[in-house]
């Protein structure tokens, strides 16, 4: 039977409507919707950990894989698109009410990332296709390749050559003005230098705050000497340091800046020569006195781009700072303007990310270290494996929560990377490798101190439900760490007094605190280390440490929140240990370089009779008489 045309049209419309309504419930569509929502929530959580807490839980490679999966699912399911998706907005570092909020005139965008050489070739093809007319634009096409600094993005504002604002990335539209901290770090010039071509009346300069590896190692060495947990990597420490509320502490961190781009710019009447390319921008930045990267590359083909990327990768071990890739930019600003930008990234640039150096090994055991403050740190003892030229045998698990989160057990196969190219870090547990043939023994955190048996207590940190601190100040483990800290090179510098000797002195009952060292006889030391010659040298070294600078003696006391920089500030007011012991919180907080937290901590430490007795005995033995 023939269906009338109108009825046929109605039938087709009904069918289309039926298909449209049921499309989300088609096989696989519901799964995609669920997975998209899961990915959006997971990526948002990782954005908060990376940008706001500076404490990422996954590697960049894993994060980029999550975003790539989400982008592919959203492309395949356009009906599930959302403007709030992480693929359509710039992740931000969050707002801290301590700082004033400021807007970016030009948005701070991210970069598209790739780990694939073929993607570099595809990027070049896309650029050439979009610039195909007029042909001259392609004939003169060239790129600039820059190191991708592993730090935190900032927007630097100069008005008539004067530094007025430094704004964090924030959400890409606005961020926190941290100019006071950047000034304290002396990371940027207050006034630009006129190179003879005039200065813009207003300019946004894009840059990256980072921490040189030497400063990162210096800070971690100090924390190790104080028995405190080490920072995982320089990027996270730089991101956290730039938003500290104490500029004096920021100044001590050693933050630095590299600049590499511009946002909004008003040339004004004084700027006589416009900037036409990325290469010219680098030269102008250098002439203005701004910190620029020492080497960049120019390339006009995919082969030359990849050669530059590989050359930069080979330089990484010699660099004084961390990079995690190379940034490829179309050189011409006119071409950049033609290519434009998307909602989250410019179309004229891409980041080539270097794959992290990693290795697989097995966890042989999990041991516990007792710090001088009583903090218990779990350490994974690993089967030896070579990584980036060094043999790795152990990796800190930082704290019990970290160990529980990663689900690490004895016997597990783990993937390790060098965090910031320096510190071995377990980034993943290969749970799929567990089997009856490869059994794993779950690790339970003990309820008692592994050194003295005292019941453990919580650290006091918010959300920390795991008891991981020994409250017994006379715990042998704490005593050994405190003496090691006092004797370290950063403090009074007693050469020859290593961990093994300290252990024997403490376990033998000869030493319970730093003052006991100065009551030892050479013969007592000889009985412990079984060498009269070495005992005489150590005894002499202990005696010579009486001449250590006063600030080193105070730093050696191991007072919480009072490291070397605070100790240097204290000796400006107190010229002896006897004077220092009489300090109260009101007088301490009035000292330049001593913040409220440190003042309260020092006052509380001095209020303990045992601590006061220790300082009095050190003073009696003649320590701290040298002030410098």
N, C-alpha and C positions, 0 to 999 in steps of 0.2 A: 504494500500500500504506500502510495506517495504521500509524504508529509508536506503540508502547506508551508510555503517559505517562512511566514511569521512564526508558525509553531516550531519550525526547524531552528530558527534563530533563537527562540526562547529556550529550546532544548539545549543548544550549544552554550548559551549564557549560563544555564543552570549547571551544566557540566563543568564549565570553567569555575563557577563559584564554588562548586563542590570540591574541585581539585585545590583551589586556593585555600579554602577553609581547612582541608585535611592535610595540606602540604606540611605544616609543622609536625604532623603526627606520622608522616611517612617514615618507613624504616630508615634509621640512621639520623633523621632530623632531630628527634628528641635527644638522642645521644650527643649530637653536636651542640645543642642548646645547653645541655648540662655541662659539657666540657668547656664551652665558652665561658660560662658563669664561674666555673671552678678556676679557670685560668685567670680571669679578671681579678678574682679575690686573691689568688695566690701571688700574682704579679704586684698587685697593690701592697700586699704585705711585704714583699721583698723590696719594693720602692721605699717604704717607710724605714725598713732596716738599713738600707744603703744610704739614703739621703738624709734621714732625720736622726737615726741612732748611730750612723757610721759603724754598723756592726752587721755586715752582710753574712748570711748563712750559706749562700751558694756562690759558685764562681760566676764570672761574667759570661763564660761560655754557656753554662746551664741557664742563666737568666735570659740570654739572647735566644736560646732554643725555645724557651717558654713563649717569648713574644712572637717569634717566628711562627710557632704553632697556632697561636691565637690569631695572628694576621691571616694565615691561610684559611682557618675556619671561618673567619668573618667574611673573607672574599667569596668563599663557597656558599655562605648563607647571608646574603645582603639584607634580608629581612630581620636579622638579629643584630644589625649594626647599632652602635650607641656612641653618641658624642663623648660620653664619659669613659669609654674604653681606654685602657692604657696605650693602645695603638694610635689614639687620636688626640692625646694630650701629652704635655711635657711633664715628666715626673719631677717633683720638687723636694727641697730640703726642709720644708716646714717653717713655720713662723715661731720665733722666740720673742715673747713679750718684752724681754729685756732690751731688744733693739727696735728702732723705729722702722716701720714698713715703708718701702719706697718702690715706685713703679719704674719699669724699664720703658723707655720711649719706644725702642724697637724690641720685639719679643726675643727672649733668649731661647733658641731652639736646641734640639738635640741633633745627633747625627745618625744616619742609617749605618748599621754595622754589618761587616761581612768578615768571614774567616777564609774565604774561597778566592783563589786567583782568577777563576773563571768569572766571578762576580765583578772583579776589577775590569776585565775585558768587556763585560756586558755594560758596565757603567760608561765606559768610553764610547761604545757603540750608541748608547742612548743619547749621550751628550752630542755626538756628531750628527745624529739624526735630527735632534731638536734645533741644532744650529745650522742645518744644511742650507738654508737660504738667509742671506746671500752666501755664495760659495766661499767668499773671502774669510768669513767668520770661522769656517772649518780649517781653511788653509793656514790660518795664524793661531789655531787653537793650541794652547799649552796649559799644563797643570803645574801647581806647586805642591810638593809633598813635605809635610811637617811632622815632627814627632808628636804623638798623642800623649800628652802629659797625664799621668795617673794622679789626679788631684781633684779639686773641687772648683767648679766654674764660678766666675765672678764677673760683674759688670762695673767697670771703673769709669767714673765721670770726671772729666776736666772741663772747667769753664774759664775761658780766656787764659788757658795754660795752668790754672791752679786746680789741685786735687780737691774735690768737694764731697764726693760720695764713692763708696765701694759697696756694691749691693750683691748679695748672694743670688744664685739662680732662682731660688724660691720655686714658684710654679710656672716660671717662664714669663709671666706677666708682671709680677712684683716679688720682691725679696726683702731681706733684712739689711739695713745699712750698718756694715761692720767697719766703717772707715777708721774708727778709733783703734781697733785691733790691728789693722793693716799699718797704720801710722806707728803703733808701738813696735811692730815687727820691722819697721824701716824697710819694707819690701818694695815701696814705690817712691818716686821723687815727688816732693810737694809741688814743685814748679817744673813745667816742661821747658826744655831749651829750644829757643827759636833758631832753626837751622838756616835762616835767611829767606825762607819761603813763607814765613808767617805761621801763626797757630790758629786753629779753629776756635770760634767763639764758644762752641759747645761740642763735645764729642763723647760718645760712649765707646769705651775700649774693652774688648772682650779678652779675658785672660783666665788663668788657672792658678789657684793657690796650691802649692805642694810643699813637701818637706824633704830636703836633701837627705840622702841616705846617711851621711856622716852625723847629722843631727838626730836622725831616728835611732841610729846605733848608740849615740851618746846618751840619749834619754833612756833607752832600754838597759844600757849598762848600769846607769844609776839606779833604775828600778830593781835590777837583779841584785845589786849590792845592798839594796834596802829590803830584799826579800819580798818584793811586790810582784804581782803578775806582769808579764811583758805585754807590750802592745803587739797586736797581730801584724799590722803592716803600716807603712808610712802614709798611704792614702787615707785610711780611716782616722789616723792620728791627726793629719792635717785638717780634715773635715771637721773633726771635733774641736781642734784647737782654735780654728778661726772664729768660733762662736762662744768661746769662753767669756765669762763676765768680768775677768780680771786682766786688763791690758798688760800689766806687769808680767803675769804668767805667760801671756802670749809672746811677749818679747823674748822670754827665755826658751821658747820652743824652736826658734830658728826657721820660721815660715818664710817662704820665698814665692815669687810670682813670675810667671812668664805671660807675655801678651802676644796675641796672634790675630786679632780681628777687630772689626768695628761694628757698632749698631747704628744708632742715629748720629748724624754729624751735621752741624751748621757751620760751614766754612767761615762765614762772616767776612767783613771787609779786609781783615788783616791777612787772610790766607791767600797768597798770590799764586800758588801752584797746586792744582787739584791732584788727588791721588787716583790713578787709573787702574791699578792692578794690585794683586796680593803681594807680588814681589816688591813693588814700590812702597807698599804699606810697611813691610818689614824694614826697608831702608829708612823710611821716615820715623818709625818707632825708635830705631837705633839712634838716629840723629837727635830725637827729642829727649834721649836719656832714659828710655824705658827698657826694662829687662826683656830681651828677646832670646829666642833659641839660637844657639851658636851655629847650627847648620840646618839648611833646608835644601831641597832639590827642585830642579825644573825638569819637566818631562813633556814630550809631545807625542808619545805613543804608549800603548799598553806595555810593551816590552821594557821601555825605559821606566815606566811607573813601577813595575815589578822589580826591576833592578834596584831602584831607589829604596823600595820597601825592604828588600833583602839586605842591602847595605846598612840600613838603619838597624835592622834586627841584629846584625853582626856586631854593631857598636854597643848594644845594650849593656853588656857586662862592664864596659868602661865608663858608662855615664854616671854622673854624680847624683842622678835623680831617677825616679821610676817612670818608665813609659809602658803603655800596654798596647801600642799599635802605631799606625801611621795614618795621617789625615790627608786625603787627596782633595784638592780644591781647584776648580777652574780659575785660572789666573786673572783673566780680564774681568773687571767690575761691570763693564757693559754687557758681557756675556752672562755674568751672574744675574744681572737684572732681567735679562731676557728669559733665563731658565726659571727664575722665581723660586718659591718655597711652598712646601706643603704645610699641613697644620702642625707638624711636629719637627720637621727637618727641612733644610734647604735642598733643592734639587741639584745644586751645582757642587756638592761635596759628599764624600763618603769616608767612613773610617774602616781601615783594614786592621782587624784586631789580631794580635799574635796569640796563637794557642798557648795556654799555660804549660810550663814544663811540669810533667807529672810522672809518677812511677807507682807501681803496685808492690805491696809487700804484706807480710803477715804480722799480726800483733802477737808477740811471744808472751807478754805479761803486761799487767797494769800495776805500776807502783805508785806510792803516795809520798809526796815531799811535804815536809813541815816547814813553813816559812818562819821568819823571825817574829812575825806578828801572830803566829798561830794558824794562819790560813793553810788549809790542806789542798794541795794541787795534785790531781791525778796526771800521771805521765804514761804514755803508751811506749813500751819497750818493743822495738821492731826488729825483724830480721834485717840485717844490713842490706842497704840498697843504694846505688849511686844515683844522684839527682843533681843536675847542673854542676857536675864536677866535684861534688863532695859526697862522702859516705854518710848516709842518714841511718841512725840507730835508735832514735827516740823522738817523740813529738809530744809537746804539752797538750793536754786536753782542756787547759785553762781553768775549768771549774766543774763541779759535779753536774750542774745543769747542762753544760755543753756536752758532757759525756752521755748523759741520759738522752739528750736531743738526738745525738748521732747514733745512739744505740750500739755502742762499740762493746764487743766482748773479746775475751782472750781466744785467739784462734781465727779471728776475722781476717779476711783479705780486705785491705783498705787502699784507697788511692790517696797519695800524698802530693802536695805541691809546695813550692817555696813561696810563702806569702810575701809579696813584695820582693821576690827574688832572694829573700834572706832567711826567713824562719820556716822550718818544716811544719806543715800543717796538714792534718787529715781532713780532706774535703768530702770524702764519701766512703761509706761502708758498702762493700759488695755483698749485700744480703743474698743475692742470687747464687753466690758461691757456697753458701752454707748447705751442708748435706751430711748424711750419716758418715760418709767417708771423710768429711771435713767438719768435725763437730766444733761448736763454739760454746765456751763456758761463759755464761752471763756474769757480769761483774756487779756485785752489790757494794755500795759505799758503806764503810764500817761505821759503827755507832761510837767507837772509841778511838782515841788518838793512836796511830800506829807506833809512836815513839814512847809515850808515857802511860797509855791506857786510860787517860782521863776521858769521860764522856764528852763527845763533841757537841757544840752548840751552833746555831745558825749564824750567818755572817751579819745579819741585820739588814741586808739589802731587800728592797721591796720585791715581793714575789718569790723570795728565796726560801723554799720550804725544806731544803736539804741542810742538815747540820754538817758544816765543813770547816769549823774553826775550833782549835784546842784552846780553852780558856786558862790553862795552867801556864803561867808565865815562867815557871821554873822547869818546864818541859825541856828535856835534854836537846830535842830537835831545835826548839826555839833558841835556846842558849847558844848552841853551835852556830846558828845562822846570825845571831846578833854579834857574836865575837868575830865571825868572818866579815861581816859588814864593817865593824869598827876597824879591823886590821887591813881592809882593802886599800888599793892604790888611791881610790877616790877619797879616802878618809885619812887615817894616820899613817898608812903605808908601812906595815910591818912585813918586810920581805922574809920569805922562808916559813911563814905561818900559813900553811895551806889547810884545806879541809880535813885531810887525813890526820895531820898533827893536832888540829883543834879537836877532832873527834877523840883522839887518845887522851888529850889533856882533860877534856870534860868527863869522859867515861872513867878516867882514872881518879876523878874527884879533886884534881888540882886547880881547876878553873871553873867558876860559875858565872863570872861576869868579866867585863873588860878590865876593871881595876885589879882583878886577881893576877892578870898578866904581869903587872909591875911588882908583884910580890914573889915571883918565881925565882928560884936559884938555878944557876946553870946545871948543877948536879941533878936537880929534879927533872929538868928537861931531858938530860942525857939518859936517865932511866926510862923515859917514855919513848924517845926516838932512837935509842941504842947507838948514839954516835956523839962522843964528846966534842969533836970538832964542829959538827953541825949544830950541836946544842949551844956552843959558845957563840957561834954566828947569830943564832936566833936570839940569844940573850942580849947580845949587843944591839941587834936590830930593834928589839923591844925598848931598850934603853934610849936609843936615838929617836924613837917615835915620840918621846916626851917633848921634842922640839917642833912637833907638827903645829901648823898654824891653828889658832883658836877656832876659826870657822870649820876646819876639818874635824877637830875634836867634837864640836857641837853636831856636825853632820853625822859623825860616827855614832852618836847616841841612838840614832834610829827613831827619832820622834816622828810619829805619823804626821803627814802633811807638812813636814819641815825638812826638805832636802837641802842640797848644797847651796842653791840660790838663796833660800831663806836664811841659811846659816851665815852666808856672806852679809846679808842685810843686818842680822842680829849683832854682829861684832862692830858695826858702826856705832852702836849704843853701849854695848857691854864689852869691857876690855879684859874680862877674866871670867873663869867659871864661877867664882864666888859672886861676882856681880850678876851673872846670868841666872843663877839659882834664885835670886831675889826678885826676878821679874814677875809681874802680874799681867793679867789679860789687858787691862787698860793701857799700860805702858807699851805692851807688845804691839797692839793694833795701831799705835801712833807711829810706828817705825815704817818708813818708806820701804816698800818691798816685802812687807809682811801683811798678808790679807787676813780678813776676819777668821776664816776657817783655820788658818795656820796658827793664829794667835790663840784661839780657843783650845786647839789641840796641844800646843806647847804648855799653856797654863794648866791644863788637865794633867799632862804628863808630869810636870813639876810638882803637882799637888800630891803625887804618890810618894810616900815616905821612902820606899825602896829606891825609886829613881833619884830622889834627892840625896840619899846616902851614897849612891853610885857616883854622882857628880862631885860630892864632897871628897870622896876617896881619890878620884882622878885629880882633883885640884891639889890634894895633899901630896900626891906623887909628882907634882910639878907640871902637869899637862895644861895646855892652854895659855902658857905664859907668853907665847909668841903671837902677837896680833898683826895680821897683814891682810 
